[in-house]
Structure formats: structure tokens, C-alpha cells
Amino acid sequence: MKLDCCDVALTRVVSPGGRGVWVRARRAALGLAVAGVLAAAPAHAVVEGRTAQDRPFVSGGVDAGELADLRAKQPFFSLSVLTAARSGAHLAGVQVRIFDGAGKLVLDTELDGPLLLVDLLPGKYRLEATNEGETQKRTLSVQPGKSQRLVLYFKSDAEVSPDLKR
């Protein structure tokens, strides 16, 4: 069946927050419908993906609800990395690269929030995290059935939001 620009389509549009909505629109107007749904969605999202080892990872945590959801998932991942400024402010946008013991790149991602959860296979790894030109390196040894938490503090002008100070 051939559709042209005037045909009606029923399409599921998923916002960055993962909420889906069914949109009935003419093909020509579909782009506007998608833009409208995405504009109404929050500007942040949890990002999920797979490593080169075909293992899951997720990053995010830009608001309290998202951070709480990710923290609830921590026990199911072998590694969690939290990125923050020395002020204690959480940092998004940190570039994280993880290499296995043989030097093969396992994960290369820019964090969409301060928290990264990765389910790595048991073994030795090297982690490199870069924020505003500052790179930190860590070596890790992932053991079967055990999870590790790593907090990386960077030099940054970021400050804790007054709304979050206690």
C-alpha cells in the first residue's frame, strides 16, 4: 500500500520521558504532531542502551524523581557512577568511556544526568570520565554478583541549587 502526503496515519509518539501517545495525523502534519508532543515533554530523559558486550546501561537523574528511579535500579547493575562538582552539585554531560582488560572499548557515552548504571561482565576495566577538559581515570575489577559504586568529583563552577540545599 502506497501512502502519499495526504494519507492519514496512526502513529505512536514516545516522548523523552518514555510516555507514549497515539497520534492520528496526515503524513504532512505528522512532523508537527511529533514536535508538539516532544515540546510538551520534560527536557530531560533517562537514556538506556547496550554496551559493546551487549549488556544494558542507563544514565540520567536530572531531577529528584528520575534519580530515585535510577537508585532503585542500582542493585541490578554491576557498576554505578555518580558525577558531581566539588561543591556537591550533580553534573550531567560528562563523557564516560569504559575499556575492558584487553583495551577494547566497551562503552562510550555522554551522561544525560549525574548517574550512570552499567551491567558489566566480570573482569578488569579502565574507566575514563571527562568534564570540561578534566579527565579522571579509574581501574575497576568487577566480581560476579557484586556491585560497585563510584563517585567522581570534578572541578566545576556548578553549584548546588538553592532548592536542593538542606
C-alpha positions as CSV (number, residue, x, y, z in Angstrom):
1,M,0.0,0.0,0.0
2,K,1.4,3.4,-1.0
3,L,0.8,6.4,1.2
4,D,1.1,10.0,0.0
5,C,1.3,13.2,1.9
6,C,-2.4,13.4,2.4
7,D,-3.0,9.9,3.8
8,V,-4.0,9.5,7.4
9,A,-1.6,7.6,9.7
10,L,-1.9,6.4,13.2
11,T,1.5,6.7,14.9
12,R,2.7,6.2,18.4
13,V,4.9,9.1,19.5
14,V,7.2,8.5,22.5
15,S,8.4,11.5,24.5
16,P,11.9,11.6,26.0
17,G,10.3,10.7,29.4
18,G,9.1,7.4,27.8
19,R,5.4,8.3,27.7
20,G,3.7,7.2,24.5
21,V,0.7,8.8,22.8
22,W,-1.2,7.7,19.8
23,V,-1.4,10.5,17.2
24,R,-3.7,10.4,14.2
25,A,-2.4,12.8,11.6
26,R,-2.0,13.4,7.9
27,R,1.6,12.5,6.9
28,A,2.3,16.1,6.1
29,A,1.2,17.2,9.6
30,L,2.9,14.3,11.4
31,G,6.1,16.2,12.0
32,L,4.1,19.0,13.7
33,A,2.3,16.4,15.9
34,V,5.6,14.8,16.9
35,A,7.1,18.2,17.7
36,G,4.1,19.2,19.8
37,V,4.3,16.0,21.9
38,L,8.1,16.4,22.4
39,A,7.8,20.1,23.3
40,A,5.2,19.2,26.0
41,A,7.6,16.6,27.4
42,P,10.2,17.4,30.0
43,A,13.6,18.5,28.6
44,H,15.3,15.6,30.3
45,A,15.2,11.8,29.9
46,V,16.7,8.7,31.1
47,V,18.8,7.2,28.3
48,E,19.1,3.4,28.0
49,G,21.4,1.5,25.7
50,R,23.7,-1.5,25.3
51,T,27.4,-1.8,25.7
52,A,29.8,-3.5,23.2
53,Q,29.4,-6.6,25.4
54,D,25.6,-6.4,24.7
55,R,24.9,-5.5,28.4
56,P,22.5,-2.8,29.5
57,F,23.4,0.7,30.7
58,V,21.3,3.6,31.7
59,S,22.1,7.3,32.5
60,G,20.0,10.2,33.8
61,G,18.9,11.5,37.1
62,V,18.4,15.2,36.4
63,D,15.6,15.6,38.8
64,A,14.7,14.0,42.2
65,G,12.1,11.6,40.7
66,E,14.4,10.4,38.0
67,L,17.3,10.0,40.4
68,A,15.1,8.0,42.8
69,D,14.0,5.7,40.0
70,L,17.6,5.1,39.0
71,R,18.8,4.5,42.5
72,A,16.1,1.8,42.8
73,K,17.7,0.0,39.8
74,Q,21.2,0.2,41.2
75,P,21.3,-3.3,42.7
76,F,20.7,-4.8,39.2
77,F,23.8,-3.3,37.7
78,S,27.4,-4.2,38.5
79,L,28.6,-0.5,38.4
80,S,27.1,2.8,39.3
81,V,28.9,6.1,38.7
82,L,27.8,9.4,40.1
83,T,29.4,12.6,38.7
84,A,29.5,15.8,40.8
85,A,31.2,19.1,41.2
86,R,33.3,19.6,44.3
87,S,30.5,21.8,45.5
88,G,28.3,18.7,45.6
89,A,26.2,19.8,42.6
90,H,25.4,16.8,40.3
91,L,26.8,17.0,36.8
92,A,25.3,15.9,33.5
93,G,27.2,15.9,30.2
94,V,30.2,14.0,31.5
95,Q,31.8,11.9,28.8
96,V,32.4,8.3,30.1
97,R,34.5,5.7,28.3
98,I,35.0,2.2,29.7
99,F,37.6,-0.2,28.3
100,D,37.9,-3.9,29.1
101,G,41.2,-5.6,30.3
102,A,42.3,-6.1,26.7
103,G,41.8,-2.4,26.0
104,K,38.7,-2.8,23.9
105,L,36.1,0.0,24.2
106,V,33.1,-1.3,26.0
107,L,31.1,1.9,26.5
108,D,31.5,5.5,25.2
109,T,28.6,7.8,26.3
110,E,27.8,11.3,27.4
111,L,25.8,11.2,30.6
112,D,22.3,12.6,30.4
113,G,22.3,13.1,34.1
114,P,24.7,12.6,37.0
115,L,24.1,8.8,37.4
116,L,25.4,6.0,35.1
117,L,24.4,2.4,35.7
118,V,26.2,-0.3,33.7
119,D,25.9,-4.0,33.9
120,L,29.5,-5.1,33.0
121,L,30.7,-8.7,32.7
122,P,33.1,-9.9,35.4
123,G,36.6,-8.7,34.7
124,K,39.0,-5.8,34.8
125,Y,38.2,-2.4,33.3
126,R,39.6,1.0,32.9
127,L,37.1,4.0,33.2
128,E,37.8,7.4,31.9
129,A,35.5,10.3,32.6
130,T,35.9,13.8,31.2
131,N,34.1,17.0,32.2
132,E,35.1,20.5,31.0
133,G,38.6,19.3,29.9
134,E,39.3,17.4,33.2
135,T,39.8,13.7,32.8
136,Q,39.7,11.2,35.7
137,K,40.8,7.6,35.3
138,R,39.9,4.6,37.5
139,T,40.7,0.9,37.3
140,L,37.9,-1.4,38.2
141,S,37.6,-5.1,39.0
142,V,34.0,-6.4,38.5
143,Q,33.2,-9.5,40.5
144,P,30.3,-11.9,39.8
145,G,27.2,-11.0,41.9
146,K,28.8,-7.8,43.4
147,S,28.1,-4.2,42.5
148,Q,30.4,-1.2,42.9
149,R,29.6,2.5,43.4
150,L,32.0,5.1,42.2
151,V,31.7,8.9,42.8
152,L,33.7,11.2,40.6
153,Y,34.2,14.8,41.8
154,F,35.3,17.4,39.1
155,K,36.5,20.9,39.2
156,S,33.4,22.9,38.0
157,D,31.7,26.2,38.7
158,A,28.4,24.3,39.1
159,E,26.7,24.9,42.4
160,V,24.0,23.1,44.3
161,S,20.6,24.6,43.5
162,P,19.2,26.5,46.5
163,D,16.1,24.4,46.1
164,L,18.1,21.2,46.9
165,K,20.2,22.6,49.8
166,R,19.2,21.2,53.2
